[in-house]
Amino acid sequence: MPLRDMTSADLDEVMRIEQRVHRSPWTRGNFADALDSGYVCRVYEDAGEMLGYTVLMPAVDEAQLLNISIAAEHQRKGLGRKLLGEIKEIARGLHMQRLLLEVRPSNVAALGLYRDTDFREIGLRRGYYAAASGREDAIVMECLL
Ligand SMILES: CC(C)(COP(=O)(O)OP(=O)(O)OC[C@H]1O[C@@H](n2cnc3c(N)ncnc32)[C@H](O)[C@@H]1OP(=O)(O)O)[C@@H](O)C(=O)NCCC(=O)NCCS
């Protein structure tokens, strides 16, 4: 899997993908902050084309998956599953015991991916996300590494 470190030079292309695939996209500043904070920011590319990217925040012994995105034109080809597999390897390499994330109940694709890759639901944050009408809960999921 061709994964490499994300740099600030990637942010134009990252933002193009981010704005197309997320209902509440991160801002350029969110990515810049993640890079500045030393989070694990990786780009998944093939022959110079960005297929997706991820941002992982390792803490003491658990890592929070803050962003995983596959470009709209490359979704549903197994790439998200592969990228998540790589993320788990990176987290294991950093001696993390578990991977945590939050997901909207309406994000059928992401929920399908996580349920299919050994994540389980461990909680609910009520009204966590802004939604078209009001707020939407976040499902909290974990995967033991
Ligand atoms: C979630 C996401 C990363 C999945 O990536 P992907 O490359 O399209 O997913 P894959 O092709 O690897 O699919 C893996 C599994 O996920 C599930 N899945 C993926 N897309 C799905 C969809 N549209 N509907 C239902 N299940 C879906 C399926 O279980 C699938 O396995 P299958 O193809 O054998 O049925 C991608 O849809 C995405 O980038 N979405 C926008 C960003 C986002 O919501 N990120 C997560 C929250 S931060």
The ligand as a Gaussian input file, in Angstrom:
#p B3LYP/6-31G(d) Opt

LIG

0 1
 C      -16.068000       5.325000       4.628000
 C      -15.117000       5.204000       3.442000
 C      -13.696000       5.562000       3.898000
 C      -15.135000       3.756000       2.922000
 O      -14.147000       3.641000       1.907000
 P      -14.378000       2.716000       0.614000
 O      -13.062000       2.576000      -0.067000
 O      -15.483000       3.241000      -0.196000
 O      -14.822000       1.343000       1.295000
 P      -14.463000      -0.141000       0.817000
 O      -14.696000      -0.240000      -0.661000
 O      -13.138000      -0.534000       1.336000
 O      -15.616000      -0.959000       1.557000
 C      -15.354000      -1.750000       2.712000
 C      -16.685000      -2.120000       3.348000
 O      -17.321000      -0.966000       3.889000
 C      -18.740000      -1.047000       3.701000
 N      -19.186000       0.003000       2.776000
 C      -18.404000       0.847000       2.053000
 N      -19.164000       1.713000       1.362000
 C      -20.438000       1.421000       1.648000
 C      -21.676000       1.975000       1.250000
 N      -21.745000       3.011000       0.392000
 N      -22.820000       1.437000       1.754000
 C      -22.767000       0.401000       2.626000
 N      -21.616000      -0.178000       3.044000
 C      -20.466000       0.330000       2.553000
 C      -18.998000      -2.414000       3.131000
 O      -19.141000      -3.315000       4.216000
 C      -17.709000      -2.676000       2.384000
 O      -17.459000      -4.026000       2.161000
 P      -17.992000      -4.733000       0.794000
 O      -17.546000      -3.836000      -0.346000
 O      -17.314000      -6.059000       0.815000
 O      -19.480000      -4.768000       0.918000
 C      -15.559000       6.123000       2.273000
 O      -16.922000       5.877000       1.991000
 C      -15.379000       7.603000       2.557000
 O      -14.305000       8.158000       2.334000
 N      -16.465000       8.253000       3.013000
 C      -16.424000       9.703000       3.263000
 C      -15.578000      10.043000       4.451000
 C      -16.101000       9.425000       5.718000
 O      -17.295000       9.390000       5.967000
 N      -15.159000       8.924000       6.538000
 C      -15.506000       8.256000       7.780000
 C      -15.854000       9.189000       8.872000
 S      -14.494000      10.232000       9.323000

